Amino acid sequence: MGDDWQRRVDAVWDAASELGEREVIARIDALAAELPDDDPRGPFEAAGARDSAGLEEEAEPRYRRSLELGLSGRARVEAHIQLASTVRNLGRPAESLALLDEVAADAGDLADAVAAFRALALVSTGAADAAASVALVALAPHLTQYRRAVDAYARELVVPPDEVPRTGT
């Protein structure tokens, strides 16, 4: 059921814009119901369907359940990112940052996504300079020119002004 089930889930997500929010939830819930109660993929996908529809309060416990059930690998990182976004939208940006911290070391190809959601959470805490720093540090490696300068300036944004090393006169 694994590969076929995931293909059917992916097909729902691929058609999401045509299906509409309610139909996506209904189809994902039907697919989740095919799995055993202790399979973390079901609540993870059900959470994502609700999150996508702007139903954060319904998504949050489903994300938490998927993690409690042992969601692993890339899906675990995705769940942390999505839950972090959800709790930020629910007015808990500090909790969002903590969730992102839990997977930062394991983020792999999702490292930039972790940085993006960290920047959003930092803005929500009122730390716009830190948010800009996180976003620019993540962006710097993708630049074809000025990579080192952008990285250095971005890191200076979060250093207290009296501690910024002076260059030149």
SVG drawing of the C-alpha trace seen along z (x, -y; Angstrom):
<svg xmlns="http://www.w3.org/2000/svg" viewBox="-16 -57 57 59">
<polyline fill="none" stroke="black" stroke-width="0.4" points="0.0,0.0 2.9,-2.3 3.9,-3.6 0.4,-3.3 -1.1,-5.1 1.5,-7.9 0.9,-8.3 -2.8,-8.7 -2.1,-11.3 0.3,-13.1 -2.4,-13.1 -4.8,-14.9 -2.3,-17.5 -1.4,-17.9 -5.1,-18.6 -5.7,-20.7 -6.3,-24.0 -9.0,-22.4 -10.6,-20.4 -11.0,-23.1 -10.2,-23.0 -13.2,-21.0 -12.7,-18.3 -9.0,-18.1 -9.8,-17.5 -12.4,-14.9 -10.1,-13.0 -7.1,-13.2 -9.2,-12.0 -10.5,-9.1 -6.9,-8.1 -5.8,-8.5 -8.7,-6.2 -7.1,-3.4 -4.1,-3.4 -3.8,-1.8 -4.5,-4.2 -0.8,-4.1 0.5,-5.1 1.9,-8.7 1.3,-9.4 -2.5,-9.7 -2.6,-12.5 0.3,-14.2 -1.6,-14.4 -4.9,-15.3 -3.1,-18.1 -1.6,-19.4 -5.1,-19.4 -6.5,-21.5 -3.5,-23.8 -3.8,-24.4 -7.4,-25.4 -6.5,-27.8 -7.8,-25.6 -4.8,-25.9 -6.6,-25.0 -7.7,-21.7 -4.3,-21.1 -2.2,-21.5 -3.3,-18.4 -3.0,-16.2 0.6,-17.4 1.4,-16.7 -0.2,-13.2 1.9,-12.4 5.1,-13.3 4.0,-11.4 3.5,-8.3 7.0,-8.6 6.9,-10.3 10.4,-10.1 12.8,-11.2 11.9,-14.1 8.3,-14.0 9.3,-14.6 11.1,-17.8 8.1,-18.8 5.8,-18.3 7.9,-20.5 8.1,-23.2 4.3,-23.1 3.5,-22.9 5.9,-25.8 4.0,-27.8 0.7,-26.8 1.6,-27.8 3.1,-31.1 -0.3,-31.8 -2.0,-30.9 0.1,-33.7 2.9,-31.5 6.0,-32.6 8.4,-31.5 7.0,-28.0 7.4,-28.1 11.1,-28.9 11.6,-26.0 9.9,-23.6 12.3,-24.8 15.3,-24.4 14.3,-20.7 14.9,-19.9 17.4,-22.5 20.3,-20.0 18.3,-17.3 16.7,-19.7 18.9,-18.7 17.4,-20.1 14.7,-21.8 17.3,-24.0 16.2,-27.1 12.6,-26.4 13.5,-26.1 15.3,-29.5 12.3,-31.1 9.9,-30.0 12.4,-31.0 12.5,-34.5 8.7,-34.7 8.6,-33.7 11.3,-36.2 9.3,-39.0 6.3,-37.9 8.3,-38.2 9.3,-41.8 12.9,-40.8 12.9,-42.2 16.7,-42.6 17.2,-39.0 14.6,-37.9 16.4,-39.8 19.7,-38.3 18.3,-34.7 16.8,-35.2 19.9,-36.9 22.3,-34.3 20.1,-31.6 20.0,-33.6 23.7,-34.3 24.9,-30.9 22.6,-31.2 24.1,-34.5 26.4,-34.4 28.2,-37.5 28.5,-39.3 28.0,-36.1 30.6,-36.9 29.5,-40.5 25.8,-39.7 26.6,-36.9 28.9,-39.2 26.4,-42.1 23.5,-39.8 25.4,-38.5 26.2,-42.0 22.5,-42.7 22.2,-40.7 25.5,-41.9 25.1,-44.8 26.4,-48.0 29.3,-48.5 30.6,-45.0 30.6,-45.3 34.2,-45.1 35.2,-48.3 36.9,-48.1 38.7,-51.0 38.9,-54.4"/>
</svg>
